[in-house]
């Protein structure tokens, strides 16, 4: 009770209203919709509006409130191979894309961090520049590049390197290209922010103590850039798992990603309860890495304070 | 402090006509220098004089634009830092923040591929020497400044280098700790027989540590000598002014004999008689430099050469000695230091008229 009063006192103070804005925002656009989706996921499909059965009903005859909790939707996900394989495929695509982003992004971030301050800003600008065009447009442009009579195939044919156009579009390869291309900046920027702060004399010290450049990198630079690697990987992995646009435009038709299934259930099949269950499971799957990330960040923060 | 004996037959580092340019800027300008085995050689100079660049060339972080560096007779051209028989203690210490004290000190030995047991033994031994035996598990950020300095020292020394380079080794320590650490460094150096090259801008640090000092200015070595040489026999106005305090008077040579010279300075009433000969053209413009502690001050007037009359304008009581600023009749201020040997002395006070005098052997005549 006492804490409640204290909380109320805090809330009633006008100067605390400023920080209330993000909380209200989160409540209105995350917490409430989440509860609604959670509710729908436990209901069953119904042909009449609103498309799903109410979770509790007042039954006149018995004068009782009857709640109907339906776990069929979750069981369906578990039992149906389609959902399981889609989830696994999505995690695989996201994991591979994250590793590719790290392998491509780390050298880029390192080069930017080591370049002269004047060129550094230009290079960072080039990393951020693609954001100025629509995401959808950029992904769509890859269709033009990858299709059978697209830019890449035509160029290779003209050079005489291939006789037949390669099947590039609607493959796993196309999805990886799309995801890596779109999410690379999210890997580079946190890595750059970390690497830029590194003390160059540490590498000189390592060299002075007899470490060859490769050893210095693996023993000094890499461990010290771990926070940047973790941040970059999560920023790529989390959105990539639920990615919808890229696999729909570039991906295989025989193997969907979970974002595509989710959208199909919501908008084509109009099976809101199952779609909601998919959304909830996806969220739980992603919650794990997010929680890990937060724990890691907190530890970093505490270490920095000391 | 006592001068240490340097074995001049055993040249360990030889710097031959080394120049380093960064674009248009000449950081090190045609420096030649020999450093002998087992000595503590101090490169002393103000910021931007090129001393750190010279040190970094010894470590292999910079390559000379011209000239050669030989360590133990071997030309160092093209040899990367990780293959040089040299270790460096960085000004910022550059301890690896993600490693414990033990891991930091062991790092260099691991690169040599030594067996685990030997690494552990040598690391423990070195941590005992620098009195950090109990701190092995700590991370650098859990240590004080003095402890970090000792970890940096241990990390460099555990490799048993023949030559240790120290970049402002005591710069980050407070005054008390600095004095204490200076003597520890000297003990350690004698105990391990390592040759030290120390870079510093602090003349006091150089005077206590060094067996020899190289004074640097604008990329060049102005004078090389023992601390006593540098202090008592500076070879230029720059060195005289840079090391300690000095009173300098412009003058003209009026008598030039092999055994003595006489100089007339417009700012002094009497002529200056110096009891040693100099090599300068007749009627040359010269500078007479007299150290503040070599001037006597009294209330009693005396006649003769090497004298001046003035009024006390400022007094700074420092405990062990007092610094007086005396204004001569020519309005020139002269700095005089007098040791406070007697507790109950009737000390000279502000605005008293005083008579200054000095021995004929005290002034240094500078031509440059």
Interface residues (C-beta under 8 A of the other chain):
Chain A: X199 X201 X202 X204 X205 X206 X207 X208 X209 X210 X211 X212 X215 X219 X220 X223 X224 X306
Chain B: X59 X60 X61 X80 X81 X82 X83 X86 X87 X88 X90 X92 X94 X95 X96 X97 X98 X107 X108 X111 X112 X141 X142 X155 X156 X159
